[in-house]
């Protein structure tokens, strides 16, 4: 088990570990790049879909 740093208010910071897959969400007039992200302290089964542009801002290390 990994140690988890918990703040005084019982919250902790989530960190993206890796991108598992990519896809595009298509609306009427635009395409939104999406990434399925595995988070630290979570398994692949708990991965979530996030907007690629938001990940690039918060976690640029995933794209280098």
PDB file of N, CA, C, O and CB in Angstrom:
ATOM      1  N   UNK A   1       0.827  -1.177   0.000  1.00  0.00           N
ATOM      2  CA  UNK A   1       0.000   0.000   0.000  1.00  0.00           C
ATOM      3  C   UNK A   1       0.876   1.247   0.000  1.00  0.00           C
ATOM      4  O   UNK A   1       1.906   1.314   0.670  1.00  0.00           O
ATOM      5  CB  UNK A   1      -0.943  -0.005   1.202  1.00  0.00           C
ATOM      6  N   UNK A   2       0.427   2.230  -0.776  1.00  0.00           N
ATOM      7  CA  UNK A   2       1.123   3.503  -0.806  1.00  0.00           C
ATOM      8  C   UNK A   2       0.562   4.430   0.267  1.00  0.00           C
ATOM      9  O   UNK A   2      -0.616   4.367   0.618  1.00  0.00           O
ATOM     10  CB  UNK A   2       1.009   4.149  -2.195  1.00  0.00           C
ATOM     11  N   UNK A   3       1.428   5.281   0.769  1.00  0.00           N
ATOM     12  CA  UNK A   3       0.987   6.248   1.762  1.00  0.00           C
ATOM     13  C   UNK A   3       0.261   7.393   1.069  1.00  0.00           C
ATOM     14  O   UNK A   3       0.681   7.844   0.003  1.00  0.00           O
ATOM     15  CB  UNK A   3       2.183   6.778   2.585  1.00  0.00           C
ATOM     16  N   UNK A   4      -0.812   7.855   1.664  1.00  0.00           N
ATOM     17  CA  UNK A   4      -1.638   8.913   1.094  1.00  0.00           C
ATOM     18  C   UNK A   4      -1.533  10.156   1.963  1.00  0.00           C
ATOM     19  O   UNK A   4      -1.762  10.092   3.171  1.00  0.00           O
ATOM     20  CB  UNK A   4      -3.112   8.459   0.962  1.00  0.00           C
ATOM     21  N   UNK A   5      -1.184  11.301   1.349  1.00  0.00           N
ATOM     22  CA  UNK A   5      -1.069  12.554   2.102  1.00  0.00           C
ATOM     23  C   UNK A   5      -2.445  13.201   2.193  1.00  0.00           C
ATOM     24  O   UNK A   5      -2.976  13.693   1.196  1.00  0.00           O
ATOM     25  CB  UNK A   5      -0.041  13.525   1.432  1.00  0.00           C
ATOM     26  N   UNK A   6      -3.016  13.199   3.385  1.00  0.00           N
ATOM     27  CA  UNK A   6      -4.343  13.758   3.608  1.00  0.00           C
ATOM     28  C   UNK A   6      -4.198  15.114   4.281  1.00  0.00           C
ATOM     29  O   UNK A   6      -3.450  15.266   5.246  1.00  0.00           O
ATOM     30  CB  UNK A   6      -5.218  12.804   4.467  1.00  0.00           C
ATOM     31  N   UNK A   7      -4.929  16.106   3.756  1.00  0.00           N
ATOM     32  CA  UNK A   7      -4.912  17.459   4.307  1.00  0.00           C
ATOM     33  C   UNK A   7      -5.731  17.503   5.598  1.00  0.00           C
ATOM     34  O   UNK A   7      -6.395  16.530   5.955  1.00  0.00           O
ATOM     35  CB  UNK A   7      -5.463  18.480   3.275  1.00  0.00           C
ATOM     36  N   UNK A   8      -5.677  18.625   6.283  1.00  0.00           N
ATOM     37  CA  UNK A   8      -6.419  18.777   7.537  1.00  0.00           C
ATOM     38  C   UNK A   8      -7.929  18.653   7.334  1.00  0.00           C
ATOM     39  O   UNK A   8      -8.647  18.221   8.236  1.00  0.00           O
ATOM     40  CB  UNK A   8      -6.095  20.121   8.172  1.00  0.00           C
ATOM     41  N   UNK A   9      -8.410  19.036   6.144  1.00  0.00           N
ATOM     42  CA  UNK A   9      -9.848  18.950   5.873  1.00  0.00           C
ATOM     43  C   UNK A   9     -10.248  17.586   5.295  1.00  0.00           C
ATOM     44  O   UNK A   9     -11.343  17.425   4.756  1.00  0.00           O
ATOM     45  CB  UNK A   9     -10.262  20.059   4.909  1.00  0.00           C
ATOM     46  N   UNK A  10      -9.352  16.623   5.416  1.00  0.00           N
ATOM     47  CA  UNK A  10      -9.565  15.235   4.972  1.00  0.00           C
ATOM     48  C   UNK A  10      -9.647  15.092   3.451  1.00  0.00           C
ATOM     49  O   UNK A  10     -10.252  14.139   2.960  1.00  0.00           O
ATOM     50  CB  UNK A  10     -10.834  14.692   5.591  1.00  0.00           C
ATOM     51  N   UNK A  11      -9.055  16.013   2.703  1.00  0.00           N
ATOM     52  CA  UNK A  11      -9.006  15.916   1.248  1.00  0.00           C
ATOM     53  C   UNK A  11      -7.576  15.548   0.837  1.00  0.00           C
ATOM     54  O   UNK A  11      -6.645  15.634   1.637  1.00  0.00           O
ATOM     55  CB  UNK A  11      -9.463  17.261   0.572  1.00  0.00           C
ATOM     56  N   UNK A  12      -7.423  15.139  -0.417  1.00  0.00           N
ATOM     57  CA  UNK A  12      -6.099  14.862  -0.949  1.00  0.00           C
ATOM     58  C   UNK A  12      -6.072  15.219  -2.423  1.00  0.00           C
ATOM     59  O   UNK A  12      -7.113  15.265  -3.078  1.00  0.00           O
ATOM     60  CB  UNK A  12      -5.711  13.384  -0.733  1.00  0.00           C
ATOM     61  N   UNK A  13      -4.877  15.470  -2.943  1.00  0.00           N
ATOM     62  CA  UNK A  13      -4.717  15.898  -4.319  1.00  0.00           C
ATOM     63  C   UNK A  13      -4.637  14.691  -5.241  1.00  0.00           C
ATOM     64  O   UNK A  13      -3.859  13.766  -5.009  1.00  0.00           O
ATOM     65  CB  UNK A  13      -3.471  16.772  -4.470  1.00  0.00           C
ATOM     66  N   UNK A  14      -5.449  14.714  -6.283  1.00  0.00           N
ATOM     67  CA  UNK A  14      -5.422  13.653  -7.289  1.00  0.00           C
ATOM     68  C   UNK A  14      -4.353  13.977  -8.324  1.00  0.00           C
ATOM     69  O   UNK A  14      -4.206  15.132  -8.725  1.00  0.00           O
ATOM     70  CB  UNK A  14      -6.816  13.485  -7.966  1.00  0.00           C
ATOM     71  N   UNK A  15      -3.612  12.974  -8.756  1.00  0.00           N
ATOM     72  CA  UNK A  15      -2.606  13.139  -9.794  1.00  0.00           C
ATOM     73  C   UNK A  15      -2.847  12.115 -10.889  1.00  0.00           C
ATOM     74  O   UNK A  15      -3.042  10.929 -10.622  1.00  0.00           O
ATOM     75  CB  UNK A  15      -1.178  12.999  -9.215  1.00  0.00           C
ATOM     76  N   UNK A  16      -2.830  12.593 -12.118  1.00  0.00           N
ATOM     77  CA  UNK A  16      -2.991  11.699 -13.261  1.00  0.00           C
ATOM     78  C   UNK A  16      -1.698  10.922 -13.459  1.00  0.00           C
ATOM     79  O   UNK A  16      -0.612  11.501 -13.474  1.00  0.00           O
ATOM     80  CB  UNK A  16      -3.368  12.491 -14.550  1.00  0.00           C
ATOM     81  N   UNK A  17      -1.823   9.601 -13.610  1.00  0.00           N
ATOM     82  CA  UNK A  17      -0.651   8.750 -13.768  1.00  0.00           C
ATOM     83  C   UNK A  17      -0.348   8.504 -15.241  1.00  0.00           C
ATOM     84  O   UNK A  17       0.795   8.630 -15.680  1.00  0.00           O
ATOM     85  CB  UNK A  17      -0.856   7.422 -13.043  1.00  0.00           C
ATOM     86  N   UNK A  18      -1.401   8.146 -16.011  1.00  0.00           N
ATOM     87  CA  UNK A  18      -1.184   7.885 -17.431  1.00  0.00           C
ATOM     88  C   UNK A  18      -2.503   7.931 -18.196  1.00  0.00           C
ATOM     89  O   UNK A  18      -3.591   7.816 -17.631  1.00  0.00           O
ATOM     90  CB  UNK A  18      -0.502   6.525 -17.629  1.00  0.00           C
ATOM     91  N   UNK A  19      -2.357   8.102 -19.491  1.00  0.00           N
ATOM     92  CA  UNK A  19      -3.507   8.095 -20.392  1.00  0.00           C
ATOM     93  C   UNK A  19      -3.658   6.677 -20.927  1.00  0.00           C
ATOM     94  O   UNK A  19      -2.720   6.113 -21.491  1.00  0.00           O
ATOM     95  CB  UNK A  19      -3.337   9.138 -21.564  1.00  0.00           C
ATOM     96  N   UNK A  20      -4.839   6.108 -20.748  1.00  0.00           N
ATOM     97  CA  UNK A  20      -5.089   4.740 -21.174  1.00  0.00           C
ATOM     98  C   UNK A  20      -5.593   4.663 -22.607  1.00  0.00           C
ATOM     99  O   UNK A  20      -5.212   3.754 -23.344  1.00  0.00           O
ATOM    100  CB  UNK A  20      -6.083   4.087 -20.251  1.00  0.00           C
ATOM    101  N   UNK A  21      -6.443   5.603 -23.014  1.00  0.00           N
ATOM    102  CA  UNK A  21      -6.912   5.649 -24.393  1.00  0.00           C
ATOM    103  C   UNK A  21      -7.421   7.037 -24.724  1.00  0.00           C
ATOM    104  O   UNK A  21      -7.657   7.862 -23.841  1.00  0.00           O
ATOM    105  CB  UNK A  21      -8.011   4.606 -24.632  1.00  0.00           C
ATOM    106  N   UNK A  22      -7.584   7.274 -26.012  1.00  0.00           N
ATOM    107  CA  UNK A  22      -8.058   8.569 -26.502  1.00  0.00           C
ATOM    108  C   UNK A  22      -9.263   8.365 -27.399  1.00  0.00           C
ATOM    109  O   UNK A  22      -9.431   7.324 -28.033  1.00  0.00           O
ATOM    110  CB  UNK A  22      -6.941   9.319 -27.260  1.00  0.00           C
ATOM    111  N   UNK A  23     -10.091   9.391 -27.429  1.00  0.00           N
ATOM    112  CA  UNK A  23     -11.295   9.347 -28.248  1.00  0.00           C
ATOM    113  C   UNK A  23     -11.714  10.783 -28.542  1.00  0.00           C
ATOM    114  O   UNK A  23     -11.135  11.731 -28.011  1.00  0.00           O
ATOM    115  CB  UNK A  23     -12.446   8.553 -27.535  1.00  0.00           C
ATOM    116  N   UNK A  24     -12.729  10.933 -29.398  1.00  0.00           N
ATOM    117  CA  UNK A  24     -13.280  12.251 -29.676  1.00  0.00           C
ATOM    118  C   UNK A  24     -14.769  12.220 -29.432  1.00  0.00           C
ATOM    119  O   UNK A  24     -15.465  11.294 -29.848  1.00  0.00           O
ATOM    120  CB  UNK A  24     -12.970  12.697 -31.119  1.00  0.00           C
ATOM    121  N   UNK A  25     -15.247  13.239 -28.755  1.00  0.00           N
ATOM    122  CA  UNK A  25     -16.677  13.404 -28.568  1.00  0.00           C
ATOM    123  C   UNK A  25     -17.112  14.390 -29.650  1.00  0.00           C
ATOM    124  O   UNK A  25     -16.584  15.499 -29.730  1.00  0.00           O
ATOM    125  CB  UNK A  25     -17.044  13.914 -27.098  1.00  0.00           C
ATOM    126  N   UNK A  26     -18.060  13.993 -30.470  1.00  0.00           N
ATOM    127  CA  UNK A  26     -18.466  14.815 -31.597  1.00  0.00           C
ATOM    128  C   UNK A  26     -19.830  15.425 -31.316  1.00  0.00           C
ATOM    129  O   UNK A  26     -20.809  14.724 -31.061  1.00  0.00           O
ATOM    130  CB  UNK A  26     -18.494  13.989 -32.898  1.00  0.00           C
ATOM    131  N   UNK A  27     -19.866  16.755 -31.371  1.00  0.00           N
ATOM    132  CA  UNK A  27     -21.134  17.469 -31.234  1.00  0.00           C
ATOM    133  C   UNK A  27     -21.556  17.918 -32.626  1.00  0.00           C
ATOM    134  O   UNK A  27     -20.945  17.506 -33.613  1.00  0.00           O
ATOM    135  CB  UNK A  27     -21.012  18.695 -30.248  1.00  0.00           C
ATOM    136  N   UNK A  28     -22.558  18.730 -32.726  1.00  0.00           N
ATOM    137  CA  UNK A  28     -23.030  19.180 -34.037  1.00  0.00           C
ATOM    138  C   UNK A  28     -21.966  19.900 -34.848  1.00  0.00           C
ATOM    139  O   UNK A  28     -21.843  19.681 -36.053  1.00  0.00           O
ATOM    140  CB  UNK A  28     -24.212  20.084 -33.866  1.00  0.00           C
ATOM    141  N   UNK A  29     -21.204  20.751 -34.195  1.00  0.00           N
ATOM    142  CA  UNK A  29     -20.254  21.564 -34.962  1.00  0.00           C
ATOM    143  C   UNK A  29     -18.811  21.530 -34.467  1.00  0.00           C
ATOM    144  O   UNK A  29     -18.002  22.341 -34.918  1.00  0.00           O
ATOM    145  CB  UNK A  29     -20.714  22.963 -34.963  1.00  0.00           C
ATOM    146  N   UNK A  30     -18.467  20.638 -33.574  1.00  0.00           N
ATOM    147  CA  UNK A  30     -17.062  20.542 -33.174  1.00  0.00           C
ATOM    148  C   UNK A  30     -16.728  19.163 -32.615  1.00  0.00           C
ATOM    149  O   UNK A  30     -17.603  18.373 -32.259  1.00  0.00           O
ATOM    150  CB  UNK A  30     -16.734  21.614 -32.139  1.00  0.00           C
ATOM    151  N   UNK A  31     -15.441  18.915 -32.554  1.00  0.00           N
ATOM    152  CA  UNK A  31     -14.902  17.664 -32.007  1.00  0.00           C
ATOM    153  C   UNK A  31     -14.141  17.998 -30.727  1.00  0.00           C
ATOM    154  O   UNK A  31     -13.344  18.935 -30.697  1.00  0.00           O
ATOM    155  CB  UNK A  31     -13.968  16.933 -33.049  1.00  0.00           C
ATOM    156  N   UNK A  32     -14.389  17.237 -29.689  1.00  0.00           N
ATOM    157  CA  UNK A  32     -13.727  17.471 -28.406  1.00  0.00           C
ATOM    158  C   UNK A  32     -12.834  16.271 -28.104  1.00  0.00           C
ATOM    159  O   UNK A  32     -13.341  15.178 -27.852  1.00  0.00           O
ATOM    160  CB  UNK A  32     -14.773  17.700 -27.256  1.00  0.00           C
ATOM    161  N   UNK A  33     -11.502  16.457 -28.127  1.00  0.00           N
ATOM    162  CA  UNK A  33     -10.592  15.355 -27.795  1.00  0.00           C
ATOM    163  C   UNK A  33     -10.733  14.967 -26.314  1.00  0.00           C
ATOM    164  O   UNK A  33     -10.701  15.826 -25.433  1.00  0.00           O
ATOM    165  CB  UNK A  33      -9.122  15.753 -28.111  1.00  0.00           C
ATOM    166  N   UNK A  34     -10.887  13.680 -26.062  1.00  0.00           N
ATOM    167  CA  UNK A  34     -11.044  13.155 -24.703  1.00  0.00           C
ATOM    168  C   UNK A  34      -9.970  12.107 -24.438  1.00  0.00           C
ATOM    169  O   UNK A  34      -9.506  11.429 -25.356  1.00  0.00           O
ATOM    170  CB  UNK A  34     -12.464  12.549 -24.498  1.00  0.00           C
ATOM    171  N   UNK A  35      -9.583  11.984 -23.175  1.00  0.00           N
ATOM    172  CA  UNK A  35      -8.594  10.987 -22.759  1.00  0.00           C
ATOM    173  C   UNK A  35      -9.134  10.227 -21.561  1.00  0.00           C
ATOM    174  O   UNK A  35      -9.715  10.815 -20.649  1.00  0.00           O
ATOM    175  CB  UNK A  35      -7.229  11.653 -22.420  1.00  0.00           C
ATOM    176  N   UNK A  36      -8.937   8.917 -21.570  1.00  0.00           N
ATOM    177  CA  UNK A  36      -9.291   8.090 -20.416  1.00  0.00           C
ATOM    178  C   UNK A  36      -8.053   8.020 -19.532  1.00  0.00           C
ATOM    179  O   UNK A  36      -7.009   7.521 -19.951  1.00  0.00           O
ATOM    180  CB  UNK A  36      -9.783   6.643 -20.849  1.00  0.00           C
ATOM    181  N   UNK A  37      -8.176   8.522 -18.307  1.00  0.00           N
ATOM    182  CA  UNK A  37      -7.020   8.740 -17.427  1.00  0.00           C
ATOM    183  C   UNK A  37      -7.074   7.836 -16.208  1.00  0.00           C
ATOM    184  O   UNK A  37      -8.109   7.698 -15.556  1.00  0.00           O
ATOM    185  CB  UNK A  37      -6.953  10.201 -16.985  1.00  0.00           C
ATOM    186  N   UNK A  38      -5.936   7.227 -15.916  1.00  0.00           N
ATOM    187  CA  UNK A  38      -5.794   6.477 -14.670  1.00  0.00           C
ATOM    188  C   UNK A  38      -5.204   7.432 -13.641  1.00  0.00           C
ATOM    189  O   UNK A  38      -4.231   8.132 -13.922  1.00  0.00           O
ATOM    190  CB  UNK A  38      -4.889   5.192 -14.855  1.00  0.00           C
ATOM    191  N   UNK A  39      -5.791   7.461 -12.453  1.00  0.00           N
ATOM    192  CA  UNK A  39      -5.376   8.357 -11.392  1.00  0.00           C
ATOM    193  C   UNK A  39      -4.545   7.611 -10.352  1.00  0.00           C
ATOM    194  O   UNK A  39      -4.713   6.409 -10.149  1.00  0.00           O
ATOM    195  CB  UNK A  39      -6.595   9.008 -10.738  1.00  0.00           C
ATOM    196  N   UNK A  40      -3.656   8.338  -9.703  1.00  0.00           N
ATOM    197  CA  UNK A  40      -2.820   7.775  -8.642  1.00  0.00           C
ATOM    198  C   UNK A  40      -3.719   7.251  -7.529  1.00  0.00           C
ATOM    199  O   UNK A  40      -4.723   7.880  -7.196  1.00  0.00           O
ATOM    200  CB  UNK A  40      -1.817   8.837  -8.090  1.00  0.00           C
ATOM    201  N   UNK A  41      -3.377   6.136  -6.970  1.00  0.00           N
ATOM    202  CA  UNK A  41      -4.120   5.462  -5.899  1.00  0.00           C
ATOM    203  C   UNK A  41      -5.429   4.846  -6.397  1.00  0.00           C
ATOM    204  O   UNK A  41      -6.280   4.492  -5.581  1.00  0.00           O
ATOM    205  CB  UNK A  41      -4.414   6.445  -4.774  1.00  0.00           C
ATOM    206  N   UNK A  42      -5.612   4.709  -7.709  1.00  0.00           N
ATOM    207  CA  UNK A  42      -6.822   4.099  -8.269  1.00  0.00           C
ATOM    208  C   UNK A  42      -6.422   3.098  -9.343  1.00  0.00           C
ATOM    209  O   UNK A  42      -5.377   3.244  -9.976  1.00  0.00           O
ATOM    210  CB  UNK A  42      -7.781   5.182  -8.853  1.00  0.00           C
ATOM    211  N   UNK A  43      -7.246   2.095  -9.546  1.00  0.00           N
ATOM    212  CA  UNK A  43      -6.967   1.074 -10.548  1.00  0.00           C
ATOM    213  C   UNK A  43      -7.429   1.535 -11.928  1.00  0.00           C
ATOM    214  O   UNK A  43      -8.080   2.573 -12.052  1.00  0.00           O
ATOM    215  CB  UNK A  43      -7.649  -0.250 -10.171  1.00  0.00           C
ATOM    216  N   UNK A  44      -7.094   0.765 -12.967  1.00  0.00           N
ATOM    217  CA  UNK A  44      -7.525   1.077 -14.328  1.00  0.00           C
ATOM    218  C   UNK A  44      -9.046   1.039 -14.441  1.00  0.00           C
ATOM    219  O   UNK A  44      -9.625   1.772 -15.243  1.00  0.00           O
ATOM    220  CB  UNK A  44      -6.897   0.096 -15.325  1.00  0.00           C
ATOM    221  N   UNK A  45      -9.689   0.205 -13.655  1.00  0.00           N
ATOM    222  CA  UNK A  45     -11.148   0.116 -13.686  1.00  0.00           C
ATOM    223  C   UNK A  45     -11.812   1.412 -13.239  1.00  0.00           C
ATOM    224  O   UNK A  45     -12.962   1.673 -13.591  1.00  0.00           O
ATOM    225  CB  UNK A  45     -11.617  -1.027 -12.811  1.00  0.00           C
ATOM    226  N   UNK A  46     -11.108   2.209 -12.478  1.00  0.00           N
ATOM    227  CA  UNK A  46     -11.655   3.464 -11.958  1.00  0.00           C
ATOM    228  C   UNK A  46     -11.245   4.679 -12.796  1.00  0.00           C
ATOM    229  O   UNK A  46     -11.449   5.818 -12.375  1.00  0.00           O
ATOM    230  CB  UNK A  46     -11.206   3.662 -10.522  1.00  0.00           C
ATOM    231  N   UNK A  47     -10.671   4.444 -13.973  1.00  0.00           N
ATOM    232  CA  UNK A  47     -10.241   5.534 -14.846  1.00  0.00           C
ATOM    233  C   UNK A  47     -11.445   6.353 -15.306  1.00  0.00           C
ATOM    234  O   UNK A  47     -12.555   5.836 -15.428  1.00  0.00           O
ATOM    235  CB  UNK A  47      -9.471   4.983 -16.064  1.00  0.00           C
ATOM    236  N   UNK A  48     -11.205   7.631 -15.556  1.00  0.00           N
ATOM    237  CA  UNK A  48     -12.284   8.530 -15.967  1.00  0.00           C
ATOM    238  C   UNK A  48     -11.936   9.198 -17.297  1.00  0.00           C
ATOM    239  O   UNK A  48     -10.764   9.329 -17.650  1.00  0.00           O
ATOM    240  CB  UNK A  48     -12.548   9.599 -14.880  1.00  0.00           C
ATOM    241  N   UNK A  49     -12.963   9.614 -18.023  1.00  0.00           N
ATOM    242  CA  UNK A  49     -12.780  10.358 -19.265  1.00  0.00           C
ATOM    243  C   UNK A  49     -12.690  11.842 -18.932  1.00  0.00           C
ATOM    244  O   UNK A  49     -13.547  12.382 -18.233  1.00  0.00           O
ATOM    245  CB  UNK A  49     -13.944  10.079 -20.271  1.00  0.00           C
ATOM    246  N   UNK A  50     -11.646  12.495 -19.436  1.00  0.00           N
ATOM    247  CA  UNK A  50     -11.407  13.917 -19.189  1.00  0.00           C
ATOM    248  C   UNK A  50     -11.095  14.607 -20.505  1.00  0.00           C
ATOM    249  O   UNK A  50     -10.625  13.973 -21.450  1.00  0.00           O
ATOM    250  CB  UNK A  50     -10.251  14.124 -18.175  1.00  0.00           C
ATOM    251  N   UNK A  51     -11.357  15.912 -20.567  1.00  0.00           N
ATOM    252  CA  UNK A  51     -11.030  16.697 -21.754  1.00  0.00           C
ATOM    253  C   UNK A  51      -9.511  16.827 -21.879  1.00  0.00           C
ATOM    254  O   UNK A  51      -8.820  17.140 -20.910  1.00  0.00           O
ATOM    255  CB  UNK A  51     -11.698  18.100 -21.691  1.00  0.00           C
ATOM    256  N   UNK A  52      -9.007  16.582 -23.083  1.00  0.00           N
ATOM    257  CA  UNK A  52      -7.569  16.641 -23.316  1.00  0.00           C
ATOM    258  C   UNK A  52      -7.001  18.026 -23.013  1.00  0.00           C
ATOM    259  O   UNK A  52      -5.919  18.129 -22.435  1.00  0.00           O
ATOM    260  CB  UNK A  52      -7.258  16.256 -24.752  1.00  0.00           C
ATOM    261  N   UNK A  53      -7.707  19.092 -23.392  1.00  0.00           N
ATOM    262  CA  UNK A  53      -7.191  20.446 -23.162  1.00  0.00           C
ATOM    263  C   UNK A  53      -7.035  20.754 -21.678  1.00  0.00           C
ATOM    264  O   UNK A  53      -6.102  21.459 -21.295  1.00  0.00           O
ATOM    265  CB  UNK A  53      -8.113  21.475 -23.803  1.00  0.00           C
ATOM    266  N   UNK A  54      -7.927  20.240 -20.835  1.00  0.00           N
ATOM    267  CA  UNK A  54      -7.812  20.456 -19.395  1.00  0.00           C
ATOM    268  C   UNK A  54      -6.655  19.657 -18.811  1.00  0.00           C
ATOM    269  O   UNK A  54      -5.975  20.125 -17.897  1.00  0.00           O
ATOM    270  CB  UNK A  54      -9.117  20.079 -18.694  1.00  0.00           C
ATOM    271  N   UNK A  55      -6.428  18.457 -19.330  1.00  0.00           N
ATOM    272  CA  UNK A  55      -5.295  17.647 -18.865  1.00  0.00           C
ATOM    273  C   UNK A  55      -3.964  18.293 -19.232  1.00  0.00           C
ATOM    274  O   UNK A  55      -3.017  18.263 -18.445  1.00  0.00           O
ATOM    275  CB  UNK A  55      -5.369  16.235 -19.456  1.00  0.00           C
ATOM    276  N   UNK A  56      -3.891  18.879 -20.428  1.00  0.00           N
ATOM    277  CA  UNK A  56      -2.648  19.531 -20.858  1.00  0.00           C
ATOM    278  C   UNK A  56      -2.294  20.694 -19.944  1.00  0.00           C
ATOM    279  O   UNK A  56      -1.114  20.963 -19.719  1.00  0.00           O
ATOM    280  CB  UNK A  56      -2.772  20.023 -22.303  1.00  0.00           C
ATOM    281  N   UNK A  57      -3.294  21.388 -19.413  1.00  0.00           N
ATOM    282  CA  UNK A  57      -3.050  22.502 -18.499  1.00  0.00           C
ATOM    283  C   UNK A  57      -2.623  21.991 -17.119  1.00  0.00           C
ATOM    284  O   UNK A  57      -1.656  22.484 -16.539  1.00  0.00           O
ATOM    285  CB  UNK A  57      -4.311  23.380 -18.376  1.00  0.00           C
ATOM    286  N   UNK A  58      -3.347  21.008 -16.605  1.00  0.00           N
ATOM    287  CA  UNK A  58      -3.088  20.523 -15.251  1.00  0.00           C
ATOM    288  C   UNK A  58      -1.969  19.502 -15.130  1.00  0.00           C
ATOM    289  O   UNK A  58      -1.297  19.427 -14.101  1.00  0.00           O
ATOM    290  CB  UNK A  58      -4.317  19.934 -14.708  1.00  0.00           C
ATOM    291  N   UNK A  59      -1.767  18.710 -16.191  1.00  0.00           N
ATOM    292  CA  UNK A  59      -0.772  17.627 -16.148  1.00  0.00           C
ATOM    293  C   UNK A  59       0.016  17.585 -17.461  1.00  0.00           C
ATOM    294  O   UNK A  59      -0.105  16.618 -18.213  1.00  0.00           O
ATOM    295  CB  UNK A  59      -1.463  16.254 -15.887  1.00  0.00           C
ATOM    296  N   UNK A  60       0.810  18.600 -17.749  1.00  0.00           N
ATOM    297  CA  UNK A  60       1.559  18.630 -19.028  1.00  0.00           C
ATOM    298  C   UNK A  60       2.551  17.486 -19.174  1.00  0.00           C
ATOM    299  O   UNK A  60       2.928  17.142 -20.295  1.00  0.00           O
ATOM    300  CB  UNK A  60       2.302  19.942 -19.158  1.00  0.00           C
ATOM    301  N   UNK A  61       2.977  16.898 -18.081  1.00  0.00           N
ATOM    302  CA  UNK A  61       3.946  15.791 -18.130  1.00  0.00           C
ATOM    303  C   UNK A  61       3.376  14.564 -18.844  1.00  0.00           C
ATOM    304  O   UNK A  61       4.148  13.735 -19.327  1.00  0.00           O
ATOM    305  CB  UNK A  61       4.380  15.405 -16.710  1.00  0.00           C
ATOM    306  N   UNK A  62       2.066  14.422 -18.926  1.00  0.00           N
ATOM    307  CA  UNK A  62       1.453  13.283 -19.614  1.00  0.00           C
ATOM    308  C   UNK A  62       1.619  13.370 -21.135  1.00  0.00           C
ATOM    309  O   UNK A  62       1.455  12.370 -21.834  1.00  0.00           O
ATOM    310  CB  UNK A  62      -0.030  13.200 -19.261  1.00  0.00           C
ATOM    311  N   UNK A  63       1.938  14.544 -21.640  1.00  0.00           N
ATOM    312  CA  UNK A  63       1.998  14.766 -23.088  1.00  0.00           C
ATOM    313  C   UNK A  63       3.402  15.009 -23.600  1.00  0.00           C
ATOM    314  O   UNK A  63       3.576  15.307 -24.781  1.00  0.00           O
ATOM    315  CB  UNK A  63       1.134  15.927 -23.461  1.00  0.00           C
ATOM    316  N   UNK A  64       4.400  14.893 -22.758  1.00  0.00           N
ATOM    317  CA  UNK A  64       5.773  15.142 -23.208  1.00  0.00           C
ATOM    318  C   UNK A  64       6.447  13.889 -23.723  1.00  0.00           C
ATOM    319  O   UNK A  64       7.605  13.936 -24.137  1.00  0.00           O
ATOM    320  CB  UNK A  64       6.592  15.727 -22.085  1.00  0.00           C
TER     321      UNK A  64
END
